[in-house]
Amino acid sequence: MLDEVIFFDTLREGLWIAVVVSIPILTVALLAGVSIGLVQALTSVQEMTLTFVPKLGAILIVFWMSMGFMTQTLVSFFHNRIIPLIIGG
């Protein structure tokens, strides 16, 4: 019974960490997509690369800026939760 509780609690926390880590990139992708779509609708330019390239650039910039936060969050999760479970503590 206790093993199941530990497993599901660790799984829940891991999923929450995944959500927290992905929020900056998904938010920028959403904002870039909506703004580029609005520009396309206003100018009647329907070019597929016009949506892809700026969105990819924005995602790469935000990923580069938030890499430290993502790494720190994942490392602390592994040090505080996963490694003690592997060791048996």
Buried (B, 14 or more C-beta within 10 A) or exposed (E): EEEEEEEEEBEEBBEEBEEEBEEBBEEBBEEBBEEBEEEBEEEEEEEEEBBEEBBEEBBEEBEEEBEEEBEEBBEEBBEEBBEEEEEEE
